[in-house]
C-alpha cells in the first residue's frame, strides 16, 4: 500500500486539452469506484447485526420521540438517565429513526454512510498534495482496514468521531496552504463537535494539527498564532454550549449523567471519559478489566488490535521517518511535509495514547488510527518514490514493502485465523519479491515500474482485505466487538492469542462477542454473560455487555396501557433496559445505569415514582444489581453508607412489597398492585 503510481503528479498545464479531459475522466471513474466499493462493502448484509449495540440503539429510539431525550442523550424517553457519552453521535441516529422509523437499517445506514464520507475525505486530503493515484490507494487502504469495516457498520460513537477528525485534518491542511483563517476556524468547529461525540479523545489530534499550522502556514508567526487562537475559541464554543446547558439545567429536571458518580457532566468529561482513561482511576468504570492486551508499545501490534489495524503500521512508521528525512531540506511551508506531519503526528499521538492508557481500552478504539496510518504510509511512499534515483530511497522503499509482507505473515498466522493462514506464504514470498524489485526501481521503464507498484499494493492489501471480508460476513452485537477472525477479549502477547470466531454462512450469529474461557481477573461476580437482546426479526443481540431475550408474551404485557405510564418498566442495568425498550418502543427505566451501580434513581426517588404511578412493572435482574452485584463495585458510584448499591436496595424493596410472576422466563413485578 505504500507503493504509488508514477503518475501521481497531475498532468502539466501544457498538456493537450484532450489528455487533461481523459485524466479527469479516469480520476472521476477511480473515485466513483472507490466510494461505490466502500458503500457496497459497508452496506452489505448490514441488518444481520440487528440493533448492534442495543445500548445506543435504545437511546436513538428515545431521542426520536422526545426532544428532551434528544438534547441530553437520554437512554429512555422518560429521561431517567443518559448514556455515558455526549449525544452528538446519537443525534444522527435520532434523526434517522424519526424520519424512517425504528429498524436496524435506520440505525446502521448512517454509520455506513459516514464511513464512505471518511474514505472520501481521506482521498481529498491526499489528492491535493500527492495526486489522485496516491489518494485512491490511501482511500482504499482506509476502507479495507478491518477496524474501519467493523465500526462503520456498528453504532458506537467512533464512526462520527473519525469522520469529524479527518474533516478537521483536511481543513487544517487547507488553512496551512495559504494561511486561511476561516479554514482553521472550521477545523476548530469540527474538533469541538468531535468532543461532543466522544469527549477528550477528540483532542488527541490537536498537538499535530497545531504544529502543522505553526510550521507550514505561509504568513508571519503572529498571524499564525492569532489564527490558532480563533480556531481554539471556535472549538470551545462548538464543544462548550452543550456542556453549559447541562451544567446550568436544574439537576432535578434533567436525566442523571451516567458514567459520573455525582450527576455532574464535568466529572464525566474529566474522569470516566477523560484523564481517568489514561491513569486507570476513572470513577464509574471497570478499569482495563482484562478486555484487551496489556499496556505497552506492543498493544497495537499483538492480539486482536494487531489484526484490526496494524497491517500497514510498520510501513507507516518507516515511511514517516524516511519521508521526513528526505524532506529535511524542504522550505518551511512545504505541503508534503505538512501532510506527513499531520497524519504521522496524529497516528503517533493516538497510537501512543492507546498503547499506554491504563484505564478502559477496547480494541475497536483503533478505528481512530485507520486513515492516519494509511495516509502516512502512502505519502511516505510517494516522497521516497520520487527520489528513487537515490540508493537510500530505494532501500527504504524495499524495507517498507518487506516489513509489510513479514508483518502480514505474522498476523495471518495467529491462532484462530484459519483458513486465512493459507495466505501467509504467498503474501510473504510475493512481498519479498516486490521488495527486491524496488532495489532496481531506478532501472525500470514507466510501465514496468507501474506494474511493480500496482502488484505490491495488491499483495499488501490481501491480509487486511481478508480480515475485512470476514468482518463484513459476521454479525456484531453487544457493547464490546472486534474485527477479523481473532476474537478473544483477553488478548495479549505478540502475536496475541484469540478465540476463533465465525460469522454468517454457517457461523454462530453472535459474531465477535462472548467471553473467553474464564473471566478476566478483577471482574466482579455477576458479570452479564451476553444473553440475546432480541433485535429485529428475533435476531440475537447479546455478546459482552449485551441485553436480554424478550419474548412475545412479555413484550405484549409491557405494551399494555403503555401510554398511561412514564416508564412501562424498570430494570437494573442499561443494556437490559435497552432490550425491553427496543422490543416495546416504550420507555424503560435503567436502574443503576450501564453497569447497574450508578446512584440513579435513589430508593426514595424510585418509591416516589412508584407511588405516583409512573412505573408499571419491575423486571428482576439475575445479577441483582447488574455489574455491581449485591455490594456494588469498588470505585463505582451508587452504594449507600453500608456499601450496598442503589440497585440492590431497590430490588430488595420491590421483592419485599410486590408479588412476582414469571413471564417468558423473566421475573416481573406489577408495581401498580401491592406496595
C-alpha positions as CSV (number, residue, x, y, z in Angstrom):
1,X,0.0,0.0,0.0
2,X,3.0,2.3,0.3
3,X,3.5,2.0,-3.4
4,X,2.4,4.9,-5.5
5,X,1.8,5.1,-9.2
6,X,4.4,7.1,-11.1
7,X,1.6,9.3,-12.5
8,X,0.9,10.7,-9.1
9,X,1.8,14.1,-10.4
10,X,-1.0,15.9,-12.2
11,X,-0.7,16.5,-16.0
12,X,1.3,19.7,-16.7
13,X,-0.7,22.7,-17.7
14,X,0.8,22.5,-21.2
15,X,-0.7,19.0,-21.8
16,X,-3.3,18.9,-24.7
17,X,-6.9,19.5,-23.6
18,X,-7.9,16.0,-24.6
19,X,-5.2,14.5,-22.4
20,X,-6.4,16.6,-19.4
21,X,-10.0,15.5,-20.1
22,X,-9.0,11.9,-20.2
23,X,-7.1,12.3,-17.0
24,X,-10.1,13.9,-15.3
25,X,-12.4,11.1,-16.6
26,X,-10.0,8.5,-15.4
27,X,-9.8,10.2,-12.0
28,X,-13.6,10.5,-11.7
29,X,-14.0,6.8,-12.5
30,X,-11.5,5.9,-9.9
31,X,-13.1,8.0,-7.2
32,X,-16.6,6.6,-8.1
33,X,-15.2,3.1,-7.9
34,X,-13.6,3.8,-4.5
35,X,-16.7,5.3,-3.0
36,X,-19.1,2.8,-4.6
37,X,-17.0,-0.1,-3.5
38,X,-16.8,1.3,0.1
39,X,-20.5,1.8,0.2
40,X,-21.2,-1.8,-1.1
41,X,-18.8,-3.2,1.4
42,X,-20.2,-1.3,4.4
43,X,-23.9,-1.7,3.5
44,X,-23.6,-5.4,2.6
45,X,-25.9,-7.6,4.8
46,X,-25.9,-4.7,7.3
47,X,-29.1,-5.7,9.0
48,X,-27.6,-9.0,10.1
49,X,-26.3,-7.3,13.2
50,X,-29.8,-6.3,14.2
51,X,-29.7,-3.3,16.6
52,X,-25.9,-3.9,17.0
53,X,-25.1,-2.0,20.3
54,X,-28.6,-2.0,21.7
55,X,-27.5,0.5,24.4
56,X,-27.1,3.3,21.8
57,X,-30.0,2.0,19.6
58,X,-32.4,2.4,22.6
59,X,-31.1,5.9,23.1
60,X,-31.8,6.6,19.5
61,X,-35.3,5.3,19.8
62,X,-35.8,7.6,22.9
63,X,-34.4,10.6,21.1
64,X,-36.7,10.0,18.1
65,X,-39.8,10.5,20.3
66,X,-38.6,13.0,22.9
67,X,-36.7,16.2,22.1
68,X,-35.5,16.4,25.7
69,X,-34.0,12.9,25.4
70,X,-32.5,14.1,22.1
71,X,-30.8,17.1,23.7
72,X,-29.4,15.2,26.7
73,X,-28.7,11.8,25.1
74,X,-31.1,10.0,27.4
75,X,-31.4,6.3,27.3
76,X,-35.2,6.5,27.7
77,X,-37.9,8.9,26.7
78,X,-38.8,9.3,30.3
79,X,-35.4,10.9,30.8
80,X,-34.3,8.9,33.8
81,X,-30.6,8.6,32.8
82,X,-28.3,9.4,29.9
83,X,-25.9,7.2,28.1
84,X,-22.3,7.5,29.3
85,X,-21.2,9.6,26.3
86,X,-22.2,13.0,24.9
87,X,-25.0,12.9,22.4
88,X,-23.7,14.1,19.0
89,X,-23.4,10.5,17.6
90,X,-26.9,9.8,18.9
91,X,-28.3,12.9,17.1
92,X,-27.5,11.4,13.7
93,X,-29.3,8.2,14.6
94,X,-32.2,10.0,16.4
95,X,-33.0,12.0,13.2
96,X,-32.7,8.9,11.0
97,X,-35.2,7.0,13.3
98,X,-37.5,10.0,13.3
99,X,-37.5,10.0,9.5
100,X,-37.6,6.3,8.7
101,X,-38.9,4.6,11.9
102,X,-37.1,2.3,14.2
103,X,-35.2,-0.5,12.4
104,X,-31.7,-2.0,12.0
105,X,-31.3,-0.1,8.8
106,X,-32.3,3.3,10.2
107,X,-29.8,2.8,13.0
108,X,-26.8,1.5,11.0
109,X,-27.0,3.0,7.5
110,X,-25.9,6.5,8.8
111,X,-22.8,4.8,10.2
112,X,-22.0,3.2,6.9
113,X,-22.5,6.5,5.0
114,X,-20.2,8.2,7.5
115,X,-17.6,5.5,6.5
116,X,-18.0,6.4,2.9
117,X,-17.6,10.1,3.7
118,X,-14.5,9.4,5.7
119,X,-12.9,7.5,2.9
120,X,-13.9,10.4,0.5
121,X,-12.2,12.9,2.8
122,X,-9.1,10.8,3.0
123,X,-9.0,10.8,-0.7
124,X,-9.4,14.6,-0.9
125,X,-6.7,15.1,1.7
126,X,-4.1,13.1,-0.1
127,X,-5.1,14.2,-3.6
128,X,-4.3,17.9,-3.1
129,X,-0.7,17.0,-2.3
130,X,0.2,13.6,-3.7
131,X,-2.1,13.2,-6.7
132,X,-5.1,11.1,-7.5
133,X,-3.5,7.7,-7.8
134,X,-1.9,8.0,-4.3
135,X,-5.2,9.3,-2.9
136,X,-7.1,6.3,-4.3
137,X,-4.6,4.0,-2.6
138,X,-4.9,5.8,0.7
139,X,-8.7,5.8,0.5
140,X,-8.8,2.1,-0.3
141,X,-6.3,1.3,2.5
142,X,-8.6,3.2,4.9
143,X,-11.7,1.4,3.7
144,X,-10.1,-2.0,3.9
145,X,-8.7,-1.6,7.4
146,X,-10.7,-4.3,9.4
147,X,-11.4,-2.0,12.3
148,X,-13.0,0.5,9.9
149,X,-15.2,-2.2,8.4
150,X,-16.3,-3.0,11.9
151,X,-17.1,0.4,13.3
152,X,-18.6,1.9,10.1
153,X,-21.1,-1.0,10.3
154,X,-21.8,-0.5,14.0
155,X,-23.5,2.2,16.0
156,X,-20.9,3.3,18.6
157,X,-19.8,6.9,18.5
158,X,-16.4,6.1,16.8
159,X,-17.8,6.5,13.3
160,X,-18.8,10.1,13.7
161,X,-15.7,10.9,15.7
162,X,-13.4,9.7,12.9
163,X,-15.4,11.5,10.2
164,X,-15.1,14.8,12.1
165,X,-11.4,14.4,12.9
166,X,-10.5,13.6,9.3
167,X,-12.6,16.5,8.2
168,X,-10.7,18.7,10.7
169,X,-7.4,17.4,9.4
170,X,-8.4,18.3,5.8
171,X,-9.5,21.8,6.9
172,X,-6.2,22.3,8.7
173,X,-4.2,21.5,5.6
174,X,-6.4,23.8,3.5
175,X,-5.7,26.5,6.1
176,X,-2.0,25.9,6.0
177,X,-1.8,26.1,2.3
178,X,-2.4,29.9,2.2
179,X,-2.8,30.9,5.8
180,X,-6.6,30.8,5.5
181,X,-8.0,31.6,9.0
182,X,-11.6,30.6,8.0
183,X,-10.5,27.0,7.2
184,X,-8.7,26.8,10.5
185,X,-11.8,28.0,12.4
186,X,-13.7,25.3,10.6
187,X,-11.2,22.8,11.8
188,X,-11.8,24.1,15.4
189,X,-15.6,23.7,15.0
190,X,-15.2,20.1,13.8
191,X,-13.0,19.2,16.7
192,X,-15.5,20.8,19.0
193,X,-18.3,18.7,17.6
194,X,-16.0,15.7,17.9
195,X,-15.7,16.5,21.6
196,X,-19.5,16.2,21.8
197,X,-19.1,12.8,20.2
198,X,-16.5,11.2,22.5
199,X,-15.2,13.9,24.7
200,X,-11.4,14.2,25.3
201,X,-10.4,11.6,22.7
202,X,-11.2,14.2,20.2
203,X,-8.3,16.3,21.5
204,X,-5.6,13.7,20.8
205,X,-5.0,15.2,17.3
206,X,-4.7,18.8,18.5
207,X,-0.9,18.8,19.0
208,X,0.0,17.7,15.4
209,X,-2.7,20.0,14.0
210,X,-1.3,23.0,15.9
211,X,2.2,22.1,15.0
212,X,1.5,21.8,11.3
213,X,-0.2,25.2,11.1
214,X,2.6,26.9,13.1
215,X,5.3,25.4,10.9
216,X,3.7,25.4,7.4
217,X,1.3,28.4,7.1
218,X,2.9,31.0,4.8
219,X,2.5,34.0,7.0
220,X,4.0,35.7,10.0
221,X,4.3,33.9,13.3
222,X,2.0,36.5,14.9
223,X,-0.7,35.9,12.4
224,X,-0.4,32.1,12.7
225,X,-0.9,32.4,16.5
226,X,-3.9,34.7,16.0
227,X,-5.5,32.2,13.6
228,X,-4.9,29.3,16.1
229,X,-6.5,31.3,18.9
230,X,-9.5,32.0,16.8
231,X,-9.7,28.3,16.0
232,X,-9.4,27.5,19.7
233,X,-12.2,29.8,20.5
234,X,-14.4,28.2,17.8
235,X,-13.6,24.8,19.3
236,X,-14.5,25.9,22.8
237,X,-17.9,27.4,21.6
238,X,-18.8,24.4,19.5
239,X,-18.0,22.0,22.3
240,X,-19.0,24.1,25.3
241,X,-22.5,25.1,24.5
242,X,-23.9,21.7,25.3
243,X,-21.7,21.3,28.5
244,X,-23.0,24.7,29.7
245,X,-26.6,23.7,29.1
246,X,-26.2,20.5,31.1
247,X,-24.3,22.3,33.9
248,X,-26.9,25.1,34.2
249,X,-30.0,23.0,33.8
250,X,-31.5,22.1,37.2
251,X,-30.5,18.5,38.0
252,X,-34.0,17.8,39.3
253,X,-35.5,18.2,35.8
254,X,-32.9,16.6,33.6
255,X,-31.7,13.0,33.4
256,X,-28.9,11.6,35.6
257,X,-25.5,11.8,33.9
258,X,-24.4,8.2,33.6
259,X,-20.7,7.5,34.0
260,X,-20.5,10.1,36.7
261,X,-20.8,9.4,40.4
262,X,-22.3,12.7,41.4
263,X,-24.6,13.6,38.4
264,X,-22.0,16.1,37.1
265,X,-21.2,16.4,33.5
266,X,-17.7,17.8,34.3
267,X,-16.8,14.7,36.2
268,X,-17.8,12.6,33.2
269,X,-15.6,14.8,31.0
270,X,-12.5,14.8,33.2
271,X,-12.9,11.4,34.8
272,X,-14.7,8.5,33.1
273,X,-14.3,9.8,29.6
274,X,-11.2,11.9,30.3
275,X,-8.0,11.7,32.3
276,X,-9.2,8.6,34.1
277,X,-8.8,6.7,30.9
278,X,-5.2,7.4,30.9
279,X,-4.5,6.7,34.6
280,X,-6.9,3.9,35.2
281,X,-8.6,5.8,38.0
282,X,-11.8,6.7,36.2
283,X,-14.7,6.5,38.6
284,X,-17.7,4.8,37.2
285,X,-15.6,2.4,35.0
286,X,-14.2,-1.1,35.1
287,X,-10.5,-0.2,34.6
288,X,-8.8,-2.3,31.9
289,X,-10.6,-5.4,33.2
290,X,-8.7,-7.8,31.0
291,X,-10.7,-6.9,27.9
292,X,-7.6,-6.1,25.8
293,X,-3.8,-6.7,25.6
294,X,-1.6,-5.2,28.3
295,X,-0.3,-1.7,28.4
296,X,2.9,-1.0,26.4
297,X,4.4,-0.5,22.9
298,X,3.2,-3.8,21.6
299,X,-0.5,-3.3,22.4
300,X,-1.4,-2.3,18.9
301,X,0.7,-5.0,17.3
302,X,-0.4,-8.1,19.1
303,X,-3.6,-10.0,19.7
304,X,-6.9,-8.6,18.5
305,X,-5.8,-5.0,18.0
306,X,-2.9,-6.1,15.7
307,X,-5.2,-7.8,13.2
308,X,-7.7,-5.0,13.4
309,X,-5.4,-2.1,12.5
310,X,-1.6,-2.8,12.3
311,X,-1.2,-4.2,8.8
312,X,0.3,-1.0,7.5
313,X,1.7,0.3,10.8
314,X,5.3,-0.8,10.1
315,X,5.1,0.7,6.7
316,X,3.7,3.9,8.1
317,X,6.4,4.2,10.7
318,X,9.2,3.6,8.2
319,X,7.5,5.9,5.7
320,X,7.2,8.7,8.3
321,X,10.8,8.6,9.2
322,X,12.0,8.1,5.7
323,X,9.8,10.8,4.3
324,X,10.8,13.4,6.8
325,X,14.4,12.7,6.4
326,X,14.1,13.0,2.6
327,X,12.3,16.4,3.1
328,X,14.7,17.8,5.6
329,X,15.9,20.5,3.2
330,X,12.4,21.5,2.0
331,X,11.0,25.0,2.7
332,X,9.1,25.6,5.9
333,X,5.9,25.8,4.0
334,X,6.3,22.5,2.1
335,X,2.9,21.0,1.8
336,X,4.0,17.4,1.5
337,X,5.9,17.6,4.8
338,X,2.9,19.3,6.4
339,X,0.7,16.3,5.4
340,X,3.2,13.9,6.7
341,X,3.5,15.7,10.0
342,X,-0.3,16.0,10.3
343,X,-1.1,12.3,9.5
344,X,2.0,10.9,11.1
345,X,1.7,13.1,14.2
346,X,-2.0,12.1,14.6
347,X,-1.0,8.4,14.2
348,X,1.7,8.7,16.9
349,X,-0.4,10.8,19.3
350,X,-3.4,8.5,19.1
351,X,-1.4,5.3,18.9
352,X,0.9,6.0,21.9
353,X,-2.1,7.1,24.0
354,X,-3.9,3.9,23.2
355,X,-0.8,1.9,23.9
356,X,-0.1,3.3,27.3
357,X,-3.5,4.2,28.7
358,X,-4.1,2.3,31.9
359,X,-7.8,2.7,32.0
360,X,-10.6,1.3,29.9
361,X,-9.3,0.3,26.4
362,X,-11.2,-1.7,23.8
363,X,-9.7,-3.0,20.6
364,X,-12.3,-1.2,18.4
365,X,-10.8,2.2,19.5
366,X,-8.2,1.5,16.9
367,X,-10.5,2.8,14.2
368,X,-9.2,6.2,15.1
369,X,-5.9,5.2,13.6
370,X,-7.1,3.9,10.3
371,X,-6.9,6.9,8.0
372,X,-3.7,8.3,9.6
373,X,-1.8,5.1,9.1
374,X,-3.0,4.8,5.5
375,X,-2.1,8.5,4.7
376,X,1.3,8.3,6.4
377,X,2.2,5.0,4.6
378,X,1.1,6.3,1.2
379,X,2.6,9.8,1.4
380,X,5.8,8.5,2.8
381,X,6.0,6.1,-0.1
382,X,5.3,9.0,-2.5
383,X,8.2,11.0,-1.1
384,X,10.6,8.1,-1.4
385,X,9.4,7.0,-4.9
386,X,10.0,10.5,-6.3
387,X,13.6,10.1,-5.0
388,X,14.1,6.5,-6.3
389,X,17.3,7.5,-8.1
390,X,18.9,7.6,-4.7
391,X,20.0,4.3,-3.2
392,X,18.8,5.2,0.3
393,X,15.3,6.0,-1.0
394,X,15.2,2.7,-2.9
395,X,16.4,0.8,0.0
396,X,13.9,2.4,2.3
397,X,11.1,1.5,-0.1
398,X,12.3,-2.1,-0.2
399,X,12.4,-2.2,3.6
400,X,8.9,-0.8,3.8
401,X,7.5,-3.5,1.5
402,X,9.4,-6.3,3.1
403,X,8.3,-5.2,6.6
404,X,4.6,-5.1,5.4
405,X,5.0,-8.6,4.0
406,X,6.6,-10.0,7.0
407,X,4.1,-8.4,9.4
408,X,1.2,-9.8,7.3
409,X,2.8,-13.2,7.5
410,X,2.8,-12.9,11.3
411,X,-0.8,-11.6,11.6
412,X,-2.1,-14.3,9.2
413,X,-0.6,-17.0,11.4
414,X,-2.3,-16.0,14.6
415,X,-4.3,-18.7,16.3
416,X,-7.9,-18.6,15.1
417,X,-7.1,-17.2,11.7
418,X,-7.9,-20.4,9.8
419,X,-8.4,-20.5,6.8
420,X,-6.6,-17.2,6.3
421,X,-3.3,-18.7,7.3
422,X,-3.2,-20.3,3.9
423,X,-2.4,-16.8,2.5
424,X,0.7,-16.4,4.7
425,X,3.3,-17.8,2.4
426,X,2.0,-16.3,-0.9
427,X,1.9,-12.9,0.7
428,X,5.3,-13.3,2.2
429,X,7.0,-14.6,-1.0
430,X,5.4,-12.1,-3.3
431,X,6.0,-9.3,-0.9
432,X,9.7,-10.1,-0.7
433,X,10.0,-10.4,-4.4
434,X,8.3,-6.9,-4.7
435,X,10.8,-5.6,-2.1
436,X,13.7,-6.8,-4.2
437,X,12.1,-5.2,-7.3
438,X,12.3,-1.8,-5.6
439,X,16.0,-2.1,-5.3
440,X,16.0,-1.9,-9.1
441,X,13.3,0.7,-9.4
442,X,15.6,3.3,-11.0
443,X,16.2,1.0,-13.9
444,X,12.6,0.1,-14.8
445,X,10.7,1.9,-17.5
446,X,7.4,3.6,-16.8
447,X,5.2,0.5,-17.5
448,X,7.3,-1.9,-15.5
449,X,7.5,0.5,-12.6
450,X,3.7,0.9,-12.6
451,X,3.3,-2.8,-12.7
452,X,5.6,-3.3,-9.8
453,X,3.8,-0.7,-7.7
454,X,0.4,-2.0,-8.5
455,X,1.4,-5.6,-7.8
456,X,2.9,-4.6,-4.5
457,X,-0.1,-2.6,-3.5
458,X,-2.4,-5.6,-4.2
459,X,-0.2,-8.0,-2.3
460,X,0.0,-5.8,0.8
461,X,-3.8,-5.5,0.7
462,X,-4.5,-9.2,0.8
463,X,-4.3,-9.6,4.6
464,X,-6.5,-6.7,5.6
465,X,-8.9,-7.4,2.8
466,X,-9.4,-10.9,4.1
467,X,-10.0,-9.7,7.6
468,X,-12.4,-7.1,6.3
469,X,-14.4,-9.6,4.4
470,X,-14.5,-11.8,7.5
471,X,-15.8,-8.8,9.4
472,X,-18.4,-7.9,6.9
473,X,-19.5,-11.6,6.9
474,X,-20.1,-11.5,10.6
475,X,-22.9,-10.2,12.7
476,X,-21.7,-7.9,15.6
477,X,-23.7,-7.2,18.7
478,X,-23.3,-6.2,22.3
479,X,-21.0,-3.4,23.5
480,X,-17.6,-4.9,23.0
481,X,-16.9,-6.1,19.5
482,X,-13.9,-7.0,17.4
483,X,-13.0,-7.3,13.7
484,X,-11.4,-10.2,11.9
485,X,-11.2,-13.9,12.9
486,X,-9.2,-13.4,16.2
487,X,-11.9,-12.6,18.7
488,X,-10.6,-13.1,22.2
489,X,-11.3,-10.2,24.5
490,X,-8.3,-11.1,26.6
491,X,-5.6,-10.9,24.0
492,X,-2.0,-10.0,24.7
493,X,1.3,-11.2,23.6
494,X,3.0,-11.0,20.2
495,X,1.2,-12.4,18.4
496,X,-1.8,-12.4,20.6
497,X,-4.0,-15.4,21.1
498,X,-7.7,-15.2,20.5
499,X,-10.7,-17.4,20.3
500,X,-11.6,-18.5,16.7
501,X,-14.8,-16.8,15.7
502,X,-17.1,-17.5,12.9
503,X,-19.8,-15.4,11.2
504,X,-22.6,-15.9,8.8
505,X,-22.6,-18.8,6.2
506,X,-22.5,-21.5,8.9
507,X,-21.1,-19.4,11.6
508,X,-22.6,-18.6,15.0
509,X,-24.7,-15.4,14.7
510,X,-23.3,-13.8,17.8
511,X,-20.3,-12.6,15.8
512,X,-17.3,-11.1,17.5
513,X,-18.7,-11.2,21.0
514,X,-18.7,-13.5,24.0
515,X,-16.3,-14.2,26.9
516,X,-13.0,-16.1,26.7
517,X,-12.8,-19.2,28.9
518,X,-12.6,-18.0,32.4
519,X,-13.5,-14.5,33.5
520,X,-10.7,-11.9,33.3
521,X,-9.0,-11.2,36.6
522,X,-10.7,-8.4,38.6
523,X,-14.2,-8.7,37.2
524,X,-17.0,-8.7,39.7
525,X,-19.2,-11.6,40.3
526,X,-22.5,-11.5,38.4
527,X,-21.0,-10.3,35.2
528,X,-23.6,-10.4,32.4
529,X,-22.8,-13.3,30.0
530,X,-24.4,-11.9,26.9
531,X,-27.9,-13.0,26.5
532,X,-29.6,-12.4,23.2
533,X,-31.1,-8.9,23.0
534,X,-33.9,-9.6,20.7
535,X,-33.0,-7.5,17.7
536,X,-35.2,-7.0,14.7
537,X,-36.8,-10.2,13.5
538,X,-35.7,-12.1,16.6
539,X,-32.0,-11.8,15.8
540,X,-29.7,-12.5,18.7
541,X,-28.1,-9.4,20.0
542,X,-26.1,-10.3,23.1
543,X,-22.4,-10.5,23.4
544,X,-20.3,-8.8,26.1
545,X,-22.5,-6.3,27.9
546,X,-25.4,-7.4,25.8
547,X,-29.0,-7.4,26.7
548,X,-31.8,-9.8,27.4
549,X,-34.1,-12.1,25.5
550,X,-37.5,-10.5,25.2
551,X,-40.3,-13.0,24.4
552,X,-43.6,-12.1,22.7
553,X,-45.7,-12.6,25.8
554,X,-43.5,-10.2,27.9
555,X,-43.5,-7.7,25.0
556,X,-47.3,-7.7,24.9
557,X,-47.5,-7.3,28.7
558,X,-45.2,-4.3,28.7
559,X,-47.0,-2.7,25.9
560,X,-50.4,-3.0,27.6
561,X,-51.6,0.5,28.7
562,X,-48.1,1.8,28.0
563,X,-49.3,5.3,27.3
564,X,-50.6,5.6,30.9
565,X,-47.1,5.4,32.4
566,X,-43.9,7.4,32.2
567,X,-42.0,4.1,32.1
568,X,-43.5,0.9,31.0
569,X,-41.0,-0.9,33.2
570,X,-37.8,-0.6,35.3
571,X,-34.9,-2.9,35.5
572,X,-31.3,-3.0,36.6
573,X,-28.6,-2.1,34.0
574,X,-28.9,0.0,30.9
575,X,-28.2,-2.9,28.5
576,X,-31.1,-4.9,29.9
577,X,-33.4,-1.9,29.8
578,X,-32.4,-1.3,26.2
579,X,-33.6,-4.7,25.2
580,X,-37.0,-4.2,26.7
581,X,-37.2,-0.7,25.3
582,X,-36.4,-1.8,21.7
583,X,-38.9,-4.6,21.9
584,X,-41.7,-2.4,23.1
585,X,-40.7,1.1,21.9
586,X,-41.8,2.3,25.3
587,X,-39.6,4.0,27.9
588,X,-37.8,1.6,30.3
589,X,-36.0,3.0,33.4
590,X,-32.4,1.7,33.7
591,X,-31.7,1.4,37.4
592,X,-28.0,2.0,38.1
593,X,-27.2,2.9,34.5
594,X,-24.8,1.0,32.3
595,X,-23.1,-1.0,35.0
596,X,-26.1,-1.2,37.3
597,X,-24.2,0.7,40.0
598,X,-24.9,4.4,39.3
599,X,-26.8,6.3,42.0
600,X,-29.9,6.6,39.8
601,X,-32.5,6.6,40.9
602,X,-32.2,6.6,44.7
603,X,-34.5,4.3,46.6
604,X,-36.6,7.3,47.7
605,X,-36.9,8.6,44.2
606,X,-38.0,5.2,42.9
607,X,-40.5,4.8,45.7
608,X,-41.9,8.2,44.9
609,X,-42.3,7.3,41.2
610,X,-44.0,4.0,42.1
611,X,-46.4,5.8,44.5
612,X,-47.2,8.3,41.7
613,X,-48.0,5.5,39.3
614,X,-45.2,6.4,36.9
615,X,-43.7,2.9,36.6
616,X,-45.8,-0.1,35.6
617,X,-43.5,-3.1,36.0
618,X,-40.2,-4.0,37.6
619,X,-38.2,-6.8,35.8
620,X,-35.8,-8.5,38.1
621,X,-32.1,-8.8,37.1
622,X,-30.5,-12.2,37.6
623,X,-27.3,-10.5,38.8
624,X,-29.1,-8.4,41.5
625,X,-27.5,-5.1,40.8
626,X,-26.1,-5.9,37.4
627,X,-22.4,-5.4,37.2
628,X,-22.1,-4.4,40.8
629,X,-23.6,-7.4,42.4
630,X,-25.1,-7.0,45.9
631,X,-22.3,-4.9,47.3
632,X,-21.7,-2.5,44.5
633,X,-18.3,-2.4,42.8
634,X,-15.2,-0.9,44.1
635,X,-14.7,2.6,42.8
636,X,-18.2,2.9,41.4
637,X,-20.9,5.3,42.3
638,X,-24.2,4.3,43.9
639,X,-23.6,2.4,47.1
640,X,-25.0,3.7,50.3
641,X,-23.1,4.2,53.6
642,X,-23.2,0.4,54.2
643,X,-21.7,-0.4,50.8
644,X,-25.0,-1.7,49.2
645,X,-25.7,-0.5,45.7
646,X,-28.8,1.6,45.0
647,X,-29.9,-1.1,42.5
648,X,-29.7,-3.8,45.2
649,X,-31.7,-1.6,47.6
650,X,-34.5,-1.1,45.0
651,X,-34.5,-4.7,44.1
652,X,-34.9,-5.8,47.7
653,X,-37.6,-3.3,48.3
654,X,-39.6,-4.4,45.3
655,X,-39.2,-8.1,46.3
656,X,-40.5,-7.4,49.8
657,X,-43.5,-5.3,48.8
658,X,-44.8,-6.8,45.5
659,X,-45.7,-10.2,44.1
660,X,-43.5,-11.8,41.5
661,X,-44.8,-13.5,38.4
662,X,-42.9,-15.3,35.6
663,X,-43.4,-14.2,32.0
664,X,-41.3,-15.7,29.2
665,X,-38.8,-16.8,31.8
666,X,-38.5,-13.3,33.3
667,X,-39.4,-12.4,36.9
668,X,-41.9,-9.5,36.7
669,X,-43.5,-7.4,39.4
670,X,-46.6,-5.3,38.8
671,X,-45.8,-2.0,40.7
672,X,-49.4,-0.8,40.5
673,X,-50.6,-3.5,42.9
674,X,-49.5,-4.2,46.4
675,X,-46.8,-1.9,47.9
